[in-house]
């Protein structure tokens, strides 16, 4: 069976799965329309679709996120293995908890359980607004939003960082030393030299006291490109795929990584704002004090981390599926990120 035929079969199976779920959730007569796979996202499948209500009058716009599929020779499908990230039910539950804590977030409509037709996933409200970082920074429609976004992002971060630990689903913990060791092993496994990353890893390992000692829910990928923005500002925080327990300042530093500024390097927070505004919003949202030193440490750490993720995209796991065109394109950014890391340390 060709790859295209396998993908068509998977789309047909997904339509049937969603149709059954729509009837179960919204009532007999509910139907699924406009099911379309989106190109965004290298590690998860994202689909957009509408549920037409039983009365045929109302249409409910939704987004489905599910684990990516591997199409086998016999035509069956299975989940693609991933080294990083939470499962889809955990991600959906975190979005629900974030919304309850006052974070702008889409409402979760329902969950999918893995079976012979689909991998695990969840459907959520499709928010109006822009998610592409370059458009957020460039388009006139968001000119009034840009000066507000750093404060709003800081406020949102403070709220999801404050979610009580006993209400969270099981999450992995991130230790700085363990993470740096993992990155060292990843570089060694490729068989290629990365002197800039090796130097950056050693620099970070010698200065772990700069990181701080707080421990809370961490989004893990809180940045320009994973938020929904409207003309008035922040409308939603998306993509909780690599949430974990760790230092909440890491989310603020990640927002400042140069790659997420999309060429607008004069604005350290996502290409749209200043660190003072980010920290003011964090304080207004109930977050604890965060030093500029900690932000700098986690910006450097985030740059190293992004470089490691680029390497991981370029080299598939042993026995795993081959590298896709999208992952290969991300892998090409390894050298750019290594340069950014050296510039930051220097």
MOBEL-V695227 format. One line per field, one symbol per residue. phi: phi as a letter, one per 40 degrees, with the letter a starting at -180 (. if undefined). burial: b if it has 24 or more other ideal C-beta (glycine too) atoms within 12 Angstrom, else e. Layout:
phi=???
burial=???
This chain:
phi=.cccccccccccccdccccccccccbhdgcbbbfcbccccgbbacbbbabbccdcgccbbcbbbbaccbbccccgcbacccbcbhccccccccccccccccgcdaccccabbccacbaccaabbdccchbbcdccdcbcccbcccdcccccccccccdcccccdcccccdbcbbbdccccccccccccccgbcbccccccccdcccbccccgbcaacbcgacachbbbbbdchcbabbfccbcacaccccccccccddcccfgcccbccggbabcdcdcccccccgcccbccccccdcccccccdcccccccccbccdgcccccccccccdccdcdcccdcccccc
burial=eeeeeeeebbbebbbebbbbbbeebbeeebbbeebebeeebbbbbbbbbbbbeeeeeeebbbbbbbbbbbbeeeeebbbbebebbbbbbbbbbbbbbbbebebbbbebbbbbeeeebbbbbbbbbbbebbbebeebbeeeebeebbebbbbbbbbbbbbbbbbeeeebbebbebebeebbebbbebbeeeeeebebbbbbbebbbeebebbbebebbbbbbbbbbbbbbbeebbbbbbbbbbbbbbbbbbbbbbbbbbbbbeeeeebbbbbbbbbebbbbbbeebebeebeeebbbbbbbbbbbbbbbbbbbbbbeeeeeeeeeeebeebbebbeebbebbbebbe
